[in-house]
Amino acid sequence: MTINTTDIEVKIKLLKSDTTFAQVTLILFGVWVEKGWRVSKSKNENLIYRDYVWVQPPCFMAGGKWQEIIFIDDRRLYEEVHLKILDAYYREKNKENAVGDETEIDPMEVDKANV
């Protein structure tokens, strides 16, 4: 079976935290739900988004080390899933930031600035 990122739906819940920015749920083929993915603060810059974020799959602590519960063996698909999650995260974040950003603009002030 081949999985394509078009088979995956991403649901984002933004958080008000300094370290974990969002909880992520992936839905595969409309029936398989994976909860526990996160978008978190990173020490390293994400070269694509030019931001300090990273995607963390669901994991648990075992023997003093974090172990991933879900692991995508295909490296290309792994990267595509992470990009799809980050795309959804930034879309949701931009939607939230756009709400309430509308300010009244006086057309007369615009005309004065253009003179």
C-alpha positions, 0 to 999 in steps of 0.5 A: 500500500502506498500512502500519499500526502493527499490521503492525509487530512491535518487538523490543527489546534493552536495553543497559547504556550511558549514551547508547544505551539499546536496540537496536531491530529492526522486523519489518514484515508478519512478513517485512521486518526493519529493524535499527539503530533505537535508543532513545537519550538526548536533550537534550530531554524527551519530552513524552509519556513525561516522560523524556529519550529519543528514537528514532533510525532507522538512519543513516549519516554522509555529508558530515559529516551523519547521513543516515537510511537509513530515512525514513517520509514520512507524519508521522502514521505516523512518530510512531506508529512512534516511540510504538510503539518507546518503548512496547515499550522501556518495557515491556521496561525495566519487565520488567527492573526488576521482576526481583529487586525482590521483597522479603519482606514481614512481614505483622506489620509491615504490621499494625503500620503500619495500626494 
